[in-house]
Amino acid sequence: MIEVKSLCKSYGAIKAVDDLSFTVEAGQVLGFLGPNGAGKSTTMKMLTGFLVPTSGTAMIDGIDAVENSVVARKKIGYLPEGAPSYGEMTVRQFLTFVARARLIEKGEVRTSVDRVLEKLNLVEVKHQVIETLSKGYKRRVGLAQAIIHDPQILILDEPTDGLDPNQKREVRHLIRDMAKDKIIIISTHILEEVQALCNRVMIIAHGKLLADDSPQGLISRSRYHNAVSLVVESAEKVASALSELPEVARAELSEGELILFPAGQADLFAAVTRAINDNGWQVSALRLEAGRLDEVFHKITRGGAST
């Protein structure tokens, strides 16, 4: 559905996007990660036809996003950063305007507006002027306009920015529901969001693709993958004792937490549990670490790894 080849965008000597290539297929929810200034928003703007690439191509369902921009845009729903809208309009007026701009059949406009008002829980504010809404409601209006024409592709820049925990939960549920037969690309700084929503993650920095993997694949690269962490009385004494186990490669104490790293493929958790029971140590917390995405992100974007 989306095919990007050697995409570049330069501003003078600065390369905002540098030779980016990837494909995305239906059913994929792609998390687009990177530090500020990495080139995420620039890439999205080229996919949606808002920016023309310096070189390379972006194909939307076989349609060139530059050569046939209007046709390509019909297939895309886009939520840009900041959710811009016409603040003097009411929510219903704005969504009606967007529906007409999207060339939805005249007889279907009201039905389409009512559908997204219901989906985004905007019914109670449908007659309220947009500029008077909270940031969370404005974000939901932005999402509503992005999906009003039931696009094949959704490109969302920080979709839950400004939402409270309940609203985030609702939007995430909506995205999961839509992901069954759509392509969804999400740019976000919230790593929790990637783990909650995405089945694929791309990490870029300085305009270059550094990693392309599943969330689980990235987490497995963490040095904490399969480590065991515990909070225990006399932590230094316990750390010294556990360091003698053949299953332990090393032990670290960090902010009152003891972290044990595995040696090879040994069952570290079972070995630690046995040692706790044998010695009668007073443990208040014990867990097997899956890995830490924030640590992997930091390592990759600081030049520690790439694929």
Secondary structure, DSSP 4 states (H G I P E B T S, - for coil): -EEEEEEEEEETTEEEEEEEEEEE-TT-EEEEE--TTSSHHHHHHHHTTSS--SEEEEEETTEETTTTHHHHHTTEEEE-TT----TTSBHHHHHHHHHHHTT--GGGHHHHHHHHHHHTT-GGGTTSBGGGS-HHHHHHHHHHHHHTT--SEEEEESTTTT--HHHHHHHHHHHHHHTTSSEEEEE-S-HHHHHHH-SEEEEEETTEEEEEE-HHHHHTTSTTTT-EEEEETTHHHHHHHHTTSTTEEEEEEETTEEEEEE-TT--HHHHHHHHHHHHT--EEEEEE----HHHHHHHHHTTS---
